[in-house]
Structure formats: structure tokens, C-alpha cells
Amino acid sequence: MFKTSRYLVAAGALLASAFTSALHAADTVKVGVLHSLSGTMAISETSLRDILMFTADEINAKGGVLGKKIELVIVDGASDWPTFAEKCKQLTEQDKVAVTFGCWTSVSRKYCLPVLEKNNALLFYPVQYEGEEESQNVFYTAEAVNQQATPAVDFYLAEGKKKFYLLGTDYVYPQTTNLVLLEYLLSKGVPLENIGGGFVKDSSGKITNAGKYTGFGHTDYQQIVAEIKQFAASGDACVISTLNGDTNVPFFKEYAASGLTAETCPVVSFSISEDEFRGLPADKLVGQLGCWTYFESIDTPANKKFVADFKAWLAKSTVPGLVKEGRVTCSPMVLSYDGMYLWKAAVEKAGTFDVDAVRTALKSGLSFDGPGGKVTTQPNMHLTKNVYIGETKANGQFKILKSFANVYGEPWLKGKFK
């Protein structure tokens, strides 16, 4: 009798557990978060995890998505590209998330692409990238080259700069972006000898690589900075930087130590936002430029509310290990925030979490009034958004110098500039 009743109790407990799990599954929708929380890219990517947690909580407080609360499944890409593919596979095949928000570097996104396409899964990608891609399984809230790099070049040309030194991290985003910029600079009448960093040519003499590159986590910039200083001796040069991750810290320290300044040879960086300035000597980099589709200094009620709400969420959060002091907002964070709201709008328009239906809704021209202004989805899985050029201030914020409204995201630029 004891044995029988014991197994009945156990069976009852299992049934109750299964029933509870089923109810929980019915009330929630799983959403993946795939970012580097360790390694060289954690300096940038951890904040994207934080903003996605904030956004999910904000959406859940308003009733969720189609009546379901968002349940985040957070994994660590660990700044290792095969790990990104492995974690993407876990999210799509094992956790069966409805969508994933993640990746920073293009190489991490490229490693995830085969997994996404095999499983017809959807990734929202929020960080500036090189273009030359239009996967049906990625929605690019990211800045395309014409929403960051070419506007920055235009700004410097208008300022009278005649020489451009191309510097980047050794992977696909900087390499492809600099090839596009090479074409763009030449089309604007800048002679080849005024484009610094070096070139690699194939057997036919065609340039296949432009610029100077260092690896992730590189620390010794003495020789490169000396070369830049010599290149800039004429007084009309600037640096176009696609350095990514924590390698920016030793570069700018060496740059400052060499005596270079924003007056003698300014740098525009496409991977340094307010968030990265928390780990950089901002007071020594006053006057350097950034070009993004959002700055925390945007003076609108919507942005002020967003910044205040995020900081209030940080203050009351009980997430273990969450950094609360000295926090700022930046463009990749806002494009992650915008992305989750656009996904919500697409799901609600489609009336389902089905990826094919959500994709169709995304292509239909959905808009969201985000902290950086209105963003609108495009049929090519990119965003129309505002572009801002800002000058670094001593407190690590940016003074906005110029803005461009409603810039259409165009991923295919190679070969278009003559």
C-alpha cells in the first residue's frame, strides 16, 4: 500500500509540474539574447544585454506581446565566433525562441547565418556594419555604411580635410567598409596617395584591401600612431577608425601620448559610442567625432524619458552582477530597443509569432518613434532612420554638429561610386 501511494504521489507531482510548465509556456514567449558577456567584445556587448532586459520588462509591464510576457533566454557568445554559432543553434533548436536579438561583430553574425537560415529563424542585428548582405533571416536595425561612414567622410571633406588614414580591426566589417570608402573617396576627387594605411593588390593590380588592420585585443599601437603622425604632418589629415572592442583603449592612449589632437589630426570612430567612453580617457579625446543614428544628448522629450526610465530600471534591478553606476545610453543600445518594439509591432500586425508572417509584416513599412527619432522598416530588412554627427565632450558625451533626417538604409554600395 505504501509503495503504491508513494508512486501515486510522485505521479501527481509530475502531472502538476507538467501542468504548471504548460500554463507558463502558454503565458510567455521565449526571446533569445546572444551577446558577448565575456572576452574582448564584452566592453560593448554587455550593455546590449542590459538594454534588452530593460526593454522586455517595459513591454511586459504594458501587457507583453499578443498577451504573452517575454521570457528572455540569455546566452554568452564569449567573443568567440564558433561559440556564437553554437549558442545560436541552442536558442533556435533547443530553446525554440521566437526571435533572437544579438551579435555585435559582423563575423559573429556571419557565423550565425547558416544556423538561422537552416532553421528559418530570425535575428535582429543592432550594430553598424559593412553591408553587402541581405539575408531574409536577419533584420538589420544596424547602421549601413551610408548611414554612418559616408556621411562622416562628407563632413570631413566639407571641413577641408584632404587626407584620410584608414584604420580598423582585422575582420569583415572594417575591411569591406574601407573598400567602399576607398571607392567613395576616389569618387570625391581624393587621390590615392592621400588615402593612408596601405593597400593590397591582386595580380591584375586591382586593390583588394585598403587600410591598416590589427587583431582583436591588440595593444601595441606605437608604430601605427607614429605612421599616422607622419601622415598628418601636412595639417589636412584625419583618421577613419573602424577599430572595434577594447583595442580602442590602447590606441587612443598612444594617440594622446604622441601629442596628436583633434586639431592636428581628428579621428572619427564608427565603433566608439558613449558606452565605450566609460573605459576611455574622454578628457583627452575632446573634439574627436562619432557618427551614429543616436546620441544620448539628443534633446527631445522621448529621449529624456528613455534615458530616465533606463536609469530608474538599473537602480531598482536585482539582476546579479549588473553594473549600475556611471551608465549611459548609445546607438547600438537604442537600435536594440527599437528592434524589440518593431518585432512586437510586426508580431501584432501578423497576429502570430510565425517567422514568415512576421517577416512579411516587417517588410511592410512599420514605424516606431524611438529615442533617436522615428525609424521605419524597409522591404530590404533594413531601417530608415536619422543620422547624427557628434563631437566628443570631456564628459564622454557628444555635442551634435550635424544631422540628416530619414536616411534610407542601403546595404549594396560596392561598385556604385564612380
Protein Blocks (a to p, Z undefined) as FASTA:
>chain_A
ZZmmmmmmmmmmmmmmmmmmmmmmmmpccddddddfedjklmmmmmmmmmmmmmmmmmmm
nnpaghiacddddddeklpaklmmmmmmmmmmmnopabdcedjbfmlmmmmmmmmmmnop
acddfbdceejiacfkbccfbccfklmmmmmmmmmmmnopabdcddddddfklmmmmmmm
mmmmmmnopafklpghiaaddfkopafbgcjdddehiablklmmmmmmmmmmnopaccdd
fbehjllmmmmmmmmmnopafkloccddfkbcfklmmmccfklmgoiacddfbdfklccf
klmmmmmmmmmmmmmpcbehiafehpacdfklmmmmmmmmmmmmmmmmnopabfklmmmm
mmnopacddfkopcdddfkopacdddddddddfkopacdfbdcehiacdfblghpaZZ
